[in-house]
Amino acid sequence: MEEVREATEVDLEAITHLAERATAELSTARGGTLYLLRESRRGSASQTVPEVLADRDQHMVVGCVDGAVVGYGIVRLDHLADGEVLGVVDDIFVEPGTRGGGFGRAIMADLMQWSTNRGATGIDSVVLPGMRISKSFFEACGMVARAIIVHRPLGTPVGSPAQPDDDEQGCG
């Protein structure tokens, strides 16, 4: 039987394992290393997953097949300067062997509903460059790009292999 449900303490070991797999997957993506250092939660999955479960401004769900956890998602509330609330999906991961079976969409639907129920007026997530399947997934959930973060490592000359020469303005 397949289900998506709110995560409990019983799920922590399985979620921690999936979070470590998600981190490994992100670390190989373009921009992944800096994303993990700057934008992701601080600390190991075994430290942060229990903290999420205890935080009332965060919601964690799992996708299961016959009781086995095969995916998870985490959303948190971000209170904006104008008083609005935004849902921010920090994690969504489904085991590669079960992707395409609807777990991701079911997890995302739960995260969006939880955010809506708590007054969020929108929902955000991050997709790294080159992660076309992830981008298509979020677009299928009705999301669109609203920002692009650009980056240049300092100390590398324009045109070096680490920095393609797209600089027509001569920024140096």
trRosetta pair geometry for C-beta under 8 A, 3 or more apart (Angstrom, degrees):
i j d omega theta_ij theta_ji phi_ij phi_ji
1 65 7.6 167 79 -156 35 45
1 66 6.1 109 34 -84 61 51
1 67 8.0 54 59 -32 92 67
2 63 7.5 -3 -169 -176 89 88
2 64 7.0 168 -148 89 45 56
2 65 5.5 -13 -98 -103 76 69
2 101 7.6 -140 -124 145 152 121
2 102 7.8 74 149 77 152 112
2 103 7.5 -117 -167 -82 118 90
3 63 7.5 179 94 -150 41 51
3 64 5.3 -8 60 57 83 99
4 61 5.7 36 176 161 93 126
4 62 7.1 -174 -146 92 58 39
4 63 5.0 -23 -97 -98 83 72
4 64 7.6 166 -87 15 34 73
4 103 7.0 149 -76 -148 107 69
4 106 4.3 -177 -24 137 145 113
4 107 5.6 -157 -134 -78 134 58
4 109 7.9 110 79 61 160 98
4 110 5.5 -148 136 -32 129 142
5 61 6.5 176 93 -154 24 89
5 62 6.3 -18 62 58 71 81
5 64 7.1 -17 21 7 103 119
6 59 7.4 -77 -126 -167 95 89
6 60 7.3 85 -163 82 65 58
6 61 5.7 -63 -104 -103 36 75
6 62 8.0 34 136 16 13 79
7 11 4.6 -115 -155 69 87 145
7 12 7.8 104 167 -69 115 56
7 15 6.2 37 -142 -63 143 146
7 53 6.3 -101 104 -104 111 102
7 60 4.1 -40 28 113 133 101
7 61 5.9 -162 -27 -115 85 16
7 62 4.9 101 -88 -24 86 100
7 72 6.6 38 -74 -136 132 112
8 11 5.5 105 55 4 59 100
8 53 7.7 90 -153 -148 21 128
9 12 5.6 -16 -163 -23 48 117
9 50 7.8 40 -122 -122 83 89
9 53 6.7 122 -79 160 64 159
11 14 5.4 -67 -165 50 65 109
11 15 5.3 62 139 -25 92 108
11 62 5.2 -134 -152 -41 151 153
11 69 5.6 113 -146 -72 100 148
11 72 7.7 142 157 -97 128 125
12 15 5.8 -59 -140 41 29 109
12 16 6.0 33 160 -24 66 107
12 49 5.7 139 -148 120 82 123
12 50 6.0 25 -132 -76 135 82
12 53 7.0 -61 -88 -30 102 152
13 16 5.7 -52 -147 33 28 113
13 17 6.6 29 153 -19 61 104
14 17 5.7 -53 -153 34 32 113
14 18 6.5 28 151 -15 65 106
14 62 7.3 58 99 -134 124 141
14 68 7.7 180 -130 -170 146 60
14 69 3.7 109 139 52 146 136
14 72 8.0 146 116 -47 91 126
15 18 5.6 -56 -147 40 35 109
15 19 6.0 38 153 -23 68 106
15 45 7.7 -160 124 174 74 114
15 49 5.2 151 109 -152 117 140
15 60 7.1 34 -136 172 155 133
15 62 6.6 -102 -77 -89 102 112
15 69 6.6 -71 -59 157 65 157
15 72 5.0 75 -124 -69 93 166
16 19 5.6 -52 -144 35 29 113
16 20 6.5 32 154 -19 62 103
16 45 4.6 139 -148 126 69 111
16 46 5.0 50 -144 -85 137 64
16 49 5.2 -123 -78 13 78 156
17 20 5.9 -55 -153 34 30 111
17 21 6.7 28 149 -16 63 105
18 21 5.5 -54 -150 37 36 112
18 22 6.3 39 150 -22 68 103
18 69 7.0 -103 -30 130 135 111
18 71 6.9 150 -151 -126 152 28
18 72 5.4 131 90 14 149 114
18 93 5.4 159 163 97 104 126
18 95 7.2 -87 -117 -64 104 79
19 22 5.5 -49 -146 35 34 114
19 23 6.4 37 152 -21 64 103
19 45 3.6 152 97 -129 128 133
19 48 7.7 -163 173 73 159 108
19 49 6.0 -147 -14 -68 156 119
19 72 7.4 -43 -58 65 82 137
19 91 6.6 -27 -114 -143 91 152
19 93 7.2 161 -92 30 42 150
20 23 5.6 -50 -148 34 33 113
20 24 6.5 35 152 -19 63 104
20 45 5.2 -113 -54 13 75 148
21 24 5.6 -52 -149 35 33 113
21 25 6.4 34 151 -19 65 105
21 93 6.9 146 86 169 97 143
21 95 7.7 20 108 -108 161 66
22 25 5.6 -55 -150 36 32 112
22 26 6.3 29 154 -16 66 107
22 91 6.4 80 125 -149 169 102
22 93 4.0 -93 -82 -85 122 151
23 26 5.8 -56 -144 40 30 109
23 27 6.2 37 155 -30 64 106
23 36 6.4 89 -149 -123 89 130
23 40 7.7 115 -110 176 95 168
23 45 6.9 -133 -18 -48 134 116
24 27 5.7 -50 -146 27 29 115
24 28 7.3 19 158 -12 58 103
25 28 6.6 -68 -164 34 30 102
25 29 7.1 33 145 -29 64 107
25 93 7.7 150 37 -129 142 118
26 29 5.5 -53 -154 21 42 117
26 32 4.3 169 158 -149 66 113
26 35 6.5 -104 172 84 120 126
26 36 6.0 135 113 -63 123 109
26 40 7.9 115 114 -62 162 144
26 128 6.8 136 -146 -17 83 147
27 32 5.0 179 -117 130 15 126
27 33 6.0 59 -148 -81 69 69
27 36 6.2 -5 -87 -22 79 154
28 32 6.3 11 46 45 24 160
29 32 3.8 110 59 -51 81 122
29 35 8.0 -15 80 27 111 139
29 128 4.5 94 134 98 134 149
29 129 7.6 153 163 64 98 59
29 130 6.3 -179 -161 74 88 112
29 131 5.8 1 -141 -60 139 108
30 128 6.3 162 72 157 65 109
30 129 4.7 -58 91 78 119 102
30 130 4.8 90 22 10 119 133
31 34 5.9 -64 -165 49 59 105
31 35 5.6 65 140 -30 84 109
31 128 4.8 -175 73 -152 111 104
31 129 5.5 96 1 21 130 99
31 151 7.1 132 -118 32 102 140
32 35 5.4 -57 -142 37 31 115
32 36 6.2 29 161 -19 68 105
32 128 5.7 7 -72 -123 75 166
33 36 6.0 -57 -152 35 27 109
33 37 6.5 19 153 -12 63 110
34 37 5.6 -59 -146 42 34 109
34 38 5.7 5 165 1 72 117
34 151 6.8 136 98 -158 168 170
35 38 6.4 -72 -133 50 21 91
35 39 5.1 -38 -162 38 66 115
35 40 6.5 70 141 -28 74 99
35 126 6.9 170 -147 135 127 147
35 128 6.1 -91 -31 -89 158 114
36 39 7.7 -35 -68 53 13 75
36 40 5.0 -16 -137 18 47 136
37 40 7.7 53 4 35 14 96
39 126 6.4 58 139 -30 155 168
40 90 7.3 115 -136 -173 65 100
41 48 4.5 109 130 -147 142 154
41 52 7.9 -72 -90 -60 162 111
41 90 6.6 61 -36 173 101 142
42 48 7.4 151 74 -81 42 124
43 47 3.9 -88 159 83 128 135
43 48 4.9 148 82 -49 109 98
44 47 4.9 93 57 8 75 101
44 48 7.0 -171 87 0 35 92
45 48 6.1 -66 -131 47 30 97
45 49 5.4 32 175 -28 71 112
46 49 6.8 -34 -119 27 19 109
46 50 7.8 15 171 -6 46 104
47 50 7.3 -80 -177 36 25 98
47 51 6.9 15 146 -14 63 117
48 51 5.3 -60 -153 38 42 117
48 52 6.3 46 153 -26 74 100
49 52 5.7 -49 -150 29 33 113
49 53 6.7 35 153 -20 63 104
49 60 7.6 98 -157 -127 77 164
50 53 5.6 -53 -151 34 37 115
50 54 6.5 28 155 -14 67 109
51 54 5.9 -65 -151 41 31 107
51 55 6.3 32 153 -29 67 111
52 55 5.8 -59 -146 29 31 113
52 58 4.8 -99 -158 121 76 147
52 60 5.3 87 129 -48 119 130
52 74 5.6 -43 -165 -136 150 132
52 76 7.9 -101 -135 -74 95 106
53 60 5.9 -61 -85 33 68 138
55 58 4.2 45 89 22 114 109
55 76 7.5 -7 116 -119 135 104
57 76 5.9 46 130 -161 85 82
57 77 4.6 -100 -168 39 92 105
58 74 6.3 0 -177 -171 110 96
58 75 6.9 170 -153 89 62 43
58 76 4.4 -25 -99 -98 86 84
58 77 7.5 -131 -71 7 46 73
59 74 7.2 163 82 -150 48 50
59 75 5.2 -8 55 58 96 89
59 76 7.7 177 17 -82 65 40
59 110 7.9 -146 137 138 127 94
59 111 6.6 164 89 -123 117 66
59 114 4.4 -111 79 151 177 159
59 115 7.8 -134 27 -55 137 66
60 72 6.5 2 -174 -176 93 109
60 73 7.1 175 -147 88 52 47
60 74 4.8 -10 -100 -100 84 82
61 72 6.6 169 88 -152 48 62
61 73 5.3 -2 55 54 92 92
61 107 5.6 176 90 -140 119 80
61 110 4.9 47 -42 107 171 147
61 111 6.8 -130 16 -60 124 79
62 69 4.7 -54 -170 -130 131 106
62 71 6.8 145 -163 84 56 53
62 72 4.9 -25 -104 -98 67 83
63 69 7.2 102 70 -156 48 60
63 70 5.6 -63 99 68 94 82
63 71 3.7 8 41 58 118 104
63 72 7.0 -142 13 -66 76 37
63 94 6.4 -7 52 -112 144 99
63 98 7.8 179 115 124 126 140
63 103 3.8 89 179 -156 164 111
63 104 7.9 -58 -35 -55 159 34
63 106 6.3 111 -106 80 114 116
63 107 5.4 -75 -47 -60 113 109
64 67 5.8 -8 175 -136 129 11
64 68 6.1 147 -156 68 81 35
64 69 5.5 -44 -94 -91 83 46
64 70 6.6 133 -120 11 28 85
65 68 5.6 -25 66 59 74 93
65 70 5.4 27 3 -14 102 136
65 98 6.7 -148 -26 -118 137 143
69 72 6.8 17 -179 -56 116 100
70 94 6.4 30 133 -158 85 75
70 95 4.6 -80 -167 13 82 119
70 97 8.0 -96 -154 73 119 88
70 98 4.6 25 163 30 139 161
70 103 6.4 -97 95 -113 107 167
71 92 7.7 18 178 -176 106 65
71 93 6.1 -165 -145 101 74 52
71 94 3.6 -13 -99 -105 127 71
71 95 6.4 -115 -63 -1 76 71
71 98 6.8 -126 -36 89 109 126
71 103 4.6 127 24 147 152 133
71 104 6.8 -117 -165 -73 157 59
71 107 5.9 -109 127 -49 121 146
72 91 6.7 3 107 123 95 117
72 92 7.6 -147 101 -133 48 41
72 93 6.1 4 53 56 75 86
72 107 7.2 142 -179 -136 16 141
73 89 6.6 -38 -170 -149 103 105
73 91 6.2 180 -145 100 39 72
73 92 4.3 13 -112 -107 95 81
73 93 7.7 170 -79 20 58 55
73 107 4.0 139 -15 167 133 116
73 108 6.7 -171 -115 -72 163 48
73 110 7.1 139 64 71 134 107
73 111 5.1 -92 134 -53 134 129
74 89 7.1 125 83 -158 52 58
74 90 4.9 -41 96 60 107 98
74 91 4.2 42 29 43 105 101
74 92 7.6 -146 27 -61 58 58
74 111 7.8 63 112 -112 8 124
75 87 5.0 1 -180 -175 124 103
75 88 6.5 150 -158 73 69 39
75 89 5.0 -36 -96 -94 84 61
75 90 7.1 162 -107 9 28 77
75 111 4.1 132 -30 -160 134 105
75 114 6.3 147 64 79 133 121
75 115 5.7 -83 149 -60 147 108
75 123 7.3 -37 -140 -141 131 112
76 87 7.5 149 74 -155 31 57
76 88 5.3 -24 61 61 82 95
76 90 6.0 32 1 -21 107 120
77 85 5.4 -21 -164 -168 105 112
77 86 7.4 134 -160 71 53 44
77 87 6.4 -38 -99 -99 56 57
77 88 7.7 146 -114 16 9 85
77 115 7.2 160 -90 -129 79 79
77 118 6.0 -96 -84 122 133 139
77 120 6.5 -137 -122 -73 87 107
78 85 7.0 143 71 -162 47 58
78 86 4.5 -26 64 66 102 96
78 87 7.6 164 16 -101 85 8
78 88 5.0 57 -21 -20 121 122
78 124 7.9 -21 24 34 141 122
79 83 7.6 -24 -172 -144 89 29
79 84 8.0 160 -156 88 49 40
79 85 5.8 -27 -102 -104 60 76
80 83 7.0 -32 77 43 80 19
80 84 4.6 -5 47 66 126 85
80 85 7.0 -158 6 -85 88 23
80 86 5.9 74 -43 -12 111 107
84 121 5.1 -56 -163 20 113 133
84 122 7.9 29 157 16 127 97
85 115 7.9 -172 127 -171 106 83
85 118 6.8 -108 131 121 154 89
85 119 4.9 73 37 104 140 94
85 120 4.7 -95 111 -96 96 56
85 121 6.5 121 61 1 62 80
86 120 5.8 78 -143 -149 16 100
86 121 6.9 -49 -86 53 60 75
86 122 5.3 -21 -126 71 85 88
86 123 7.0 154 -176 -98 72 30
86 124 6.1 19 166 -2 121 108
87 111 6.8 144 166 156 136 88
87 112 7.0 161 80 -117 161 46
87 114 7.6 122 -122 88 138 82
87 115 3.0 -28 -69 -126 145 143
87 116 7.9 -43 -30 -37 140 51
87 118 7.8 113 -79 62 101 112
87 120 4.1 27 -31 -151 91 169
87 122 7.1 -150 32 103 78 42
87 123 4.0 -20 73 -108 107 86
87 124 7.2 171 90 22 56 63
88 123 7.4 -179 -77 -158 26 61
88 124 5.1 -14 -114 65 72 97
88 125 7.2 140 -168 -83 55 51
89 92 5.7 -5 173 -29 124 113
89 108 7.4 -10 -104 -123 152 81
89 111 5.8 60 -99 155 104 154
89 123 6.5 49 -24 174 98 105
89 124 7.0 -155 22 94 76 46
89 125 3.9 -21 62 -88 110 109
90 125 8.0 -143 -59 -126 18 80
92 104 6.5 86 159 -144 117 85
92 107 5.9 149 -143 114 103 131
92 108 6.5 30 -132 -75 152 85
92 111 7.4 -84 -85 -20 117 157
92 125 7.1 -22 7 -136 122 147
94 98 5.7 -112 167 87 103 95
94 99 5.1 131 98 -87 118 75
94 103 4.8 135 -120 90 134 124
94 104 5.1 -94 -18 -63 139 88
94 107 7.4 -166 -66 1 105 144
95 98 4.8 57 70 23 97 103
95 99 7.3 -144 90 -35 46 78
96 99 5.7 -35 -148 -4 36 118
98 101 5.3 -60 180 20 73 135
98 103 6.0 36 134 0 112 143
99 103 7.6 -93 -108 47 40 109
99 104 6.9 31 -136 -28 76 122
102 105 5.4 -58 -157 45 59 110
102 106 5.7 58 146 -23 83 107
103 106 5.7 -61 -144 41 31 109
103 107 6.0 31 158 -20 68 107
104 107 5.8 -55 -146 37 28 110
104 108 6.1 25 156 -17 64 109
104 137 5.8 -50 140 -159 146 131
105 108 5.6 -55 -143 40 30 111
105 109 6.2 36 155 -24 65 104
105 137 7.9 -137 -68 -163 75 89
105 140 7.2 -67 -96 115 111 117
105 141 6.7 -172 -125 -85 75 96
106 109 5.7 -48 -145 32 30 114
106 110 6.7 32 154 -18 61 103
107 110 5.8 -57 -156 35 31 111
107 111 6.5 29 150 -17 66 107
108 111 5.6 -54 -146 37 35 112
108 112 6.2 33 155 -18 67 106
108 137 7.9 172 -43 157 152 100
108 138 8.0 -174 -128 -110 149 59
108 141 5.0 -72 142 -116 150 146
109 112 5.8 -55 -146 38 29 110
109 113 6.3 29 155 -19 64 108
109 141 7.9 -143 -64 -135 64 105
110 113 5.8 -56 -145 37 29 110
110 114 6.3 31 156 -19 65 106
111 114 5.9 -53 -146 36 29 112
111 115 6.4 29 154 -18 62 108
111 123 7.3 115 126 -148 100 144
112 115 5.7 -56 -149 37 31 112
112 116 6.2 34 153 -21 65 106
112 123 5.7 -85 -111 -30 81 162
112 141 7.5 -175 -46 178 140 115
113 116 5.6 -53 -146 36 32 113
113 117 6.2 33 154 -20 65 107
114 117 5.7 -56 -149 36 29 113
114 118 6.6 13 156 -6 63 111
115 118 6.1 -71 -152 45 29 101
115 120 3.8 -36 168 33 93 147
115 123 5.4 108 88 -87 169 109
116 119 7.9 95 -179 -29 29 10
116 120 6.1 -76 -76 56 33 90
120 123 6.4 65 141 -70 139 77
123 143 7.1 -84 89 -95 94 115
124 146 7.5 -82 -113 38 102 128
125 138 6.1 -146 63 -112 126 135
125 143 7.0 -3 31 -165 102 170
127 131 5.3 -144 -176 77 88 118
127 134 4.8 172 -133 114 107 113
127 135 4.8 126 156 -79 161 75
127 138 6.2 -125 -51 6 131 144
128 131 4.9 79 64 -8 77 125
128 134 7.6 47 35 63 71 149
131 134 4.0 -4 145 31 112 121
131 135 6.1 132 98 -23 74 88
132 135 5.5 -53 -144 37 34 113
132 136 6.2 35 157 -19 67 105
133 136 5.8 -53 -148 38 30 111
133 137 6.4 38 150 -26 63 104
134 137 5.4 -49 -149 30 33 117
134 138 6.6 27 156 -13 65 102
135 138 6.1 -57 -152 38 31 105
135 139 6.3 30 151 -17 65 109
136 139 5.5 -55 -145 39 33 113
136 140 6.3 37 154 -23 66 104
137 140 5.8 -56 -153 33 28 112
137 141 6.8 21 149 -13 62 107
138 141 5.4 -58 -152 40 38 111
138 143 4.3 -53 164 61 94 128
139 142 7.7 98 -176 -37 33 7
139 143 6.2 -96 -86 67 34 69
139 144 6.9 63 -115 -90 80 56
145 148 6.8 25 176 -62 127 84
152 156 7.7 -139 173 58 85 105
152 163 6.1 52 -150 -124 93 123
153 156 5.2 50 90 7 102 123
153 162 6.0 -51 50 149 134 125
153 163 6.7 -134 47 -65 88 109
156 160 4.8 -122 178 54 97 141
156 162 4.5 -93 -143 78 159 123
156 163 4.7 146 113 -10 122 122
157 160 5.0 107 63 -35 75 111
157 163 7.2 -167 91 57 35 128
158 163 5.9 -90 -122 117 39 125
158 165 5.5 86 158 -113 86 82
158 167 5.0 -63 -147 29 139 140
158 171 7.6 132 -76 68 140 77
158 172 6.7 166 -23 128 126 22
159 163 6.9 2 19 93 20 88
159 164 7.5 12 -117 -172 33 28
159 165 3.7 18 -90 -64 75 120
160 163 5.1 49 54 39 84 88
167 170 6.7 132 143 -64 103 18
167 171 5.3 -112 -155 30 125 93
167 172 7.7 -114 163 24 156 29
